[in-house]
Amino acid sequence: MPGRQELPSTLERSPQEARRTWIKAHDSAVEEYG
């Protein structure tokens, strides 16, 4: 599932760079660990 859909509400209020970093890490973890 794309990280964008699971973005925590606290990050929704964060700067775009923080959201981008979280989404990238989330998607990488999902790809690696399932």
mmCIF file of the N, C-alpha and C atoms, coordinates in Angstrom:
data_MODEL
# 
_entry.id   MODEL 
# 
loop_
_atom_site.group_PDB 
_atom_site.id 
_atom_site.type_symbol 
_atom_site.label_atom_id 
_atom_site.label_alt_id 
_atom_site.label_comp_id 
_atom_site.label_asym_id 
_atom_site.label_entity_id 
_atom_site.label_seq_id 
_atom_site.pdbx_PDB_ins_code 
_atom_site.Cartn_x 
_atom_site.Cartn_y 
_atom_site.Cartn_z 
_atom_site.occupancy 
_atom_site.B_iso_or_equiv 
_atom_site.pdbx_formal_charge 
_atom_site.auth_seq_id 
_atom_site.auth_comp_id 
_atom_site.auth_asym_id 
_atom_site.auth_atom_id 
_atom_site.pdbx_PDB_model_num 
ATOM 1   N N  . MET A 1 1  ? 0.857  -1.189 0.000  1.00 0.00 ? 1  MET A N  1 
ATOM 2   C CA . MET A 1 1  ? 0.000  0.000  0.000  1.00 0.00 ? 1  MET A CA 1 
ATOM 3   C C  . MET A 1 1  ? 0.893  1.239  0.000  1.00 0.00 ? 1  MET A C  1 
ATOM 4   N N  . PRO A 1 2  ? 0.605  2.169  -0.846 1.00 0.00 ? 2  PRO A N  1 
ATOM 5   C CA . PRO A 1 2  ? 1.414  3.383  -0.890 1.00 0.00 ? 2  PRO A CA 1 
ATOM 6   C C  . PRO A 1 2  ? 1.400  4.132  0.440  1.00 0.00 ? 2  PRO A C  1 
ATOM 7   N N  . GLY A 1 3  ? 2.564  4.628  0.826  1.00 0.00 ? 3  GLY A N  1 
ATOM 8   C CA . GLY A 1 3  ? 2.687  5.361  2.074  1.00 0.00 ? 3  GLY A CA 1 
ATOM 9   C C  . GLY A 1 3  ? 1.775  6.566  2.154  1.00 0.00 ? 3  GLY A C  1 
ATOM 10  N N  . ARG A 1 4  ? 1.495  7.165  1.010  1.00 0.00 ? 4  ARG A N  1 
ATOM 11  C CA . ARG A 1 4  ? 0.633  8.344  0.979  1.00 0.00 ? 4  ARG A CA 1 
ATOM 12  C C  . ARG A 1 4  ? -0.721 8.060  1.619  1.00 0.00 ? 4  ARG A C  1 
ATOM 13  N N  . GLN A 1 5  ? -1.216 6.835  1.447  1.00 0.00 ? 5  GLN A N  1 
ATOM 14  C CA . GLN A 1 5  ? -2.528 6.472  1.988  1.00 0.00 ? 5  GLN A CA 1 
ATOM 15  C C  . GLN A 1 5  ? -2.467 6.187  3.481  1.00 0.00 ? 5  GLN A C  1 
ATOM 16  N N  . GLU A 1 6  ? -1.281 5.917  4.020  1.00 0.00 ? 6  GLU A N  1 
ATOM 17  C CA . GLU A 1 6  ? -1.133 5.581  5.432  1.00 0.00 ? 6  GLU A CA 1 
ATOM 18  C C  . GLU A 1 6  ? -0.454 6.691  6.220  1.00 0.00 ? 6  GLU A C  1 
ATOM 19  N N  . LEU A 1 7  ? -0.312 7.845  5.633  1.00 0.00 ? 7  LEU A N  1 
ATOM 20  C CA . LEU A 1 7  ? 0.385  8.957  6.268  1.00 0.00 ? 7  LEU A CA 1 
ATOM 21  C C  . LEU A 1 7  ? -0.280 9.328  7.591  1.00 0.00 ? 7  LEU A C  1 
ATOM 22  N N  . PRO A 1 8  ? 0.477  9.306  8.705  1.00 0.00 ? 8  PRO A N  1 
ATOM 23  C CA . PRO A 1 8  ? -0.099 9.693  10.001 1.00 0.00 ? 8  PRO A CA 1 
ATOM 24  C C  . PRO A 1 8  ? -0.571 11.148 9.987  1.00 0.00 ? 8  PRO A C  1 
ATOM 25  N N  . SER A 1 9  ? -1.584 11.426 10.770 1.00 0.00 ? 9  SER A N  1 
ATOM 26  C CA . SER A 1 9  ? -2.155 12.778 10.785 1.00 0.00 ? 9  SER A CA 1 
ATOM 27  C C  . SER A 1 9  ? -1.129 13.821 11.210 1.00 0.00 ? 9  SER A C  1 
ATOM 28  N N  . THR A 1 10 ? -0.195 13.438 12.078 1.00 0.00 ? 10 THR A N  1 
ATOM 29  C CA . THR A 1 10 ? 0.830  14.399 12.490 1.00 0.00 ? 10 THR A CA 1 
ATOM 30  C C  . THR A 1 10 ? 1.709  14.800 11.315 1.00 0.00 ? 10 THR A C  1 
ATOM 31  N N  . LEU A 1 11 ? 1.974  13.868 10.416 1.00 0.00 ? 11 LEU A N  1 
ATOM 32  C CA . LEU A 1 11 ? 2.797  14.190 9.252  1.00 0.00 ? 11 LEU A CA 1 
ATOM 33  C C  . LEU A 1 11 ? 2.020  14.953 8.196  1.00 0.00 ? 11 LEU A C  1 
ATOM 34  N N  . GLU A 1 12 ? 0.710  14.833 8.200  1.00 0.00 ? 12 GLU A N  1 
ATOM 35  C CA . GLU A 1 12 ? -0.094 15.605 7.249  1.00 0.00 ? 12 GLU A CA 1 
ATOM 36  C C  . GLU A 1 12 ? 0.081  17.099 7.487  1.00 0.00 ? 12 GLU A C  1 
ATOM 37  N N  . ARG A 1 13 ? 0.425  17.456 8.724  1.00 0.00 ? 13 ARG A N  1 
ATOM 38  C CA . ARG A 1 13 ? 0.621  18.868 9.060  1.00 0.00 ? 13 ARG A CA 1 
ATOM 39  C C  . ARG A 1 13 ? 2.086  19.288 8.959  1.00 0.00 ? 13 ARG A C  1 
ATOM 40  N N  . SER A 1 14 ? 2.947  18.345 8.614  1.00 0.00 ? 14 SER A N  1 
ATOM 41  C CA . SER A 1 14 ? 4.386  18.604 8.548  1.00 0.00 ? 14 SER A CA 1 
ATOM 42  C C  . SER A 1 14 ? 4.790  19.148 7.180  1.00 0.00 ? 14 SER A C  1 
ATOM 43  N N  . PRO A 1 15 ? 6.006  19.671 7.091  1.00 0.00 ? 15 PRO A N  1 
ATOM 44  C CA . PRO A 1 15 ? 6.495  20.157 5.795  1.00 0.00 ? 15 PRO A CA 1 
ATOM 45  C C  . PRO A 1 15 ? 6.537  19.038 4.763  1.00 0.00 ? 15 PRO A C  1 
ATOM 46  N N  . GLN A 1 16 ? 6.465  19.419 3.506  1.00 0.00 ? 16 GLN A N  1 
ATOM 47  C CA . GLN A 1 16 ? 6.434  18.446 2.414  1.00 0.00 ? 16 GLN A CA 1 
ATOM 48  C C  . GLN A 1 16 ? 7.655  17.527 2.443  1.00 0.00 ? 16 GLN A C  1 
ATOM 49  N N  . GLU A 1 17 ? 8.819  18.064 2.773  1.00 0.00 ? 17 GLU A N  1 
ATOM 50  C CA . GLU A 1 17 ? 10.038 17.244 2.801  1.00 0.00 ? 17 GLU A CA 1 
ATOM 51  C C  . GLU A 1 17 ? 9.923  16.126 3.839  1.00 0.00 ? 17 GLU A C  1 
ATOM 52  N N  . ALA A 1 18 ? 9.332  16.412 4.984  1.00 0.00 ? 18 ALA A N  1 
ATOM 53  C CA . ALA A 1 18 ? 9.145  15.381 6.017  1.00 0.00 ? 18 ALA A CA 1 
ATOM 54  C C  . ALA A 1 18 ? 8.185  14.306 5.526  1.00 0.00 ? 18 ALA A C  1 
ATOM 55  N N  . ARG A 1 19 ? 7.116  14.721 4.871  1.00 0.00 ? 19 ARG A N  1 
ATOM 56  C CA . ARG A 1 19 ? 6.158  13.739 4.325  1.00 0.00 ? 19 ARG A CA 1 
ATOM 57  C C  . ARG A 1 19 ? 6.824  12.876 3.263  1.00 0.00 ? 19 ARG A C  1 
ATOM 58  N N  . ARG A 1 20 ? 7.595  13.503 2.399  1.00 0.00 ? 20 ARG A N  1 
ATOM 59  C CA . ARG A 1 20 ? 8.267  12.771 1.324  1.00 0.00 ? 20 ARG A CA 1 
ATOM 60  C C  . ARG A 1 20 ? 9.232  11.734 1.903  1.00 0.00 ? 20 ARG A C  1 
ATOM 61  N N  . THR A 1 21 ? 9.969  12.122 2.943  1.00 0.00 ? 21 THR A N  1 
ATOM 62  C CA . THR A 1 21 ? 10.912 11.203 3.582  1.00 0.00 ? 21 THR A CA 1 
ATOM 63  C C  . THR A 1 21 ? 10.182 10.029 4.208  1.00 0.00 ? 21 THR A C  1 
ATOM 64  N N  . TRP A 1 22 ? 9.075  10.310 4.909  1.00 0.00 ? 22 TRP A N  1 
ATOM 65  C CA . TRP A 1 22 ? 8.306  9.234  5.555  1.00 0.00 ? 22 TRP A CA 1 
ATOM 66  C C  . TRP A 1 22 ? 7.737  8.272  4.521  1.00 0.00 ? 22 TRP A C  1 
ATOM 67  N N  . ILE A 1 23 ? 7.184  8.816  3.459  1.00 0.00 ? 23 ILE A N  1 
ATOM 68  C CA . ILE A 1 23 ? 6.589  7.979  2.406  1.00 0.00 ? 23 ILE A CA 1 
ATOM 69  C C  . ILE A 1 23 ? 7.661  7.097  1.766  1.00 0.00 ? 23 ILE A C  1 
ATOM 70  N N  . LYS A 1 24 ? 8.824  7.671  1.502  1.00 0.00 ? 24 LYS A N  1 
ATOM 71  C CA . LYS A 1 24 ? 9.910  6.911  0.884  1.00 0.00 ? 24 LYS A CA 1 
ATOM 72  C C  . LYS A 1 24 ? 10.353 5.772  1.807  1.00 0.00 ? 24 LYS A C  1 
ATOM 73  N N  . ALA A 1 25 ? 10.512 6.066  3.096  1.00 0.00 ? 25 ALA A N  1 
ATOM 74  C CA . ALA A 1 25 ? 10.919 5.036  4.058  1.00 0.00 ? 25 ALA A CA 1 
ATOM 75  C C  . ALA A 1 25 ? 9.838  3.971  4.205  1.00 0.00 ? 25 ALA A C  1 
ATOM 76  N N  . HIS A 1 26 ? 8.589  4.394  4.267  1.00 0.00 ? 26 HIS A N  1 
ATOM 77  C CA . HIS A 1 26 ? 7.470  3.452  4.403  1.00 0.00 ? 26 HIS A CA 1 
ATOM 78  C C  . HIS A 1 26 ? 7.418  2.509  3.210  1.00 0.00 ? 26 HIS A C  1 
ATOM 79  N N  . ASP A 1 27 ? 7.441  3.068  2.019  1.00 0.00 ? 27 ASP A N  1 
ATOM 80  C CA . ASP A 1 27 ? 7.336  2.249  0.817  1.00 0.00 ? 27 ASP A CA 1 
ATOM 81  C C  . ASP A 1 27 ? 8.526  1.295  0.695  1.00 0.00 ? 27 ASP A C  1 
ATOM 82  N N  . SER A 1 28 ? 9.701  1.755  1.090  1.00 0.00 ? 28 SER A N  1 
ATOM 83  C CA . SER A 1 28 ? 10.883 0.905  1.057  1.00 0.00 ? 28 SER A CA 1 
ATOM 84  C C  . SER A 1 28 ? 10.741 -0.256 2.040  1.00 0.00 ? 28 SER A C  1 
ATOM 85  N N  . ALA A 1 29 ? 10.229 0.021  3.233  1.00 0.00 ? 29 ALA A N  1 
ATOM 86  C CA . ALA A 1 29 ? 10.031 -1.031 4.233  1.00 0.00 ? 29 ALA A CA 1 
ATOM 87  C C  . ALA A 1 29 ? 8.991  -2.042 3.770  1.00 0.00 ? 29 ALA A C  1 
ATOM 88  N N  . VAL A 1 30 ? 7.915  -1.569 3.179  1.00 0.00 ? 30 VAL A N  1 
ATOM 89  C CA . VAL A 1 30 ? 6.876  -2.477 2.676  1.00 0.00 ? 30 VAL A CA 1 
ATOM 90  C C  . VAL A 1 30 ? 7.458  -3.372 1.587  1.00 0.00 ? 30 VAL A C  1 
ATOM 91  N N  . GLU A 1 31 ? 8.260  -2.788 0.718  1.00 0.00 ? 31 GLU A N  1 
ATOM 92  C CA . GLU A 1 31 ? 8.868  -3.569 -0.361 1.00 0.00 ? 31 GLU A CA 1 
ATOM 93  C C  . GLU A 1 31 ? 9.836  -4.610 0.205  1.00 0.00 ? 31 GLU A C  1 
ATOM 94  N N  . GLU A 1 32 ? 10.584 -4.215 1.234  1.00 0.00 ? 32 GLU A N  1 
ATOM 95  C CA . GLU A 1 32 ? 11.590 -5.105 1.817  1.00 0.00 ? 32 GLU A CA 1 
ATOM 96  C C  . GLU A 1 32 ? 10.973 -6.198 2.683  1.00 0.00 ? 32 GLU A C  1 
ATOM 97  N N  . TYR A 1 33 ? 10.005 -5.841 3.512  1.00 0.00 ? 33 TYR A N  1 
ATOM 98  C CA . TYR A 1 33 ? 9.491  -6.764 4.525  1.00 0.00 ? 33 TYR A CA 1 
ATOM 99  C C  . TYR A 1 33 ? 8.068  -7.241 4.279  1.00 0.00 ? 33 TYR A C  1 
ATOM 100 N N  . GLY A 1 34 ? 7.393  -6.610 3.344  1.00 0.00 ? 34 GLY A N  1 
ATOM 101 C CA . GLY A 1 34 ? 6.049  -7.062 3.003  1.00 0.00 ? 34 GLY A CA 1 
ATOM 102 C C  . GLY A 1 34 ? 4.936  -6.460 3.739  1.00 0.00 ? 34 GLY A C  1 
# 
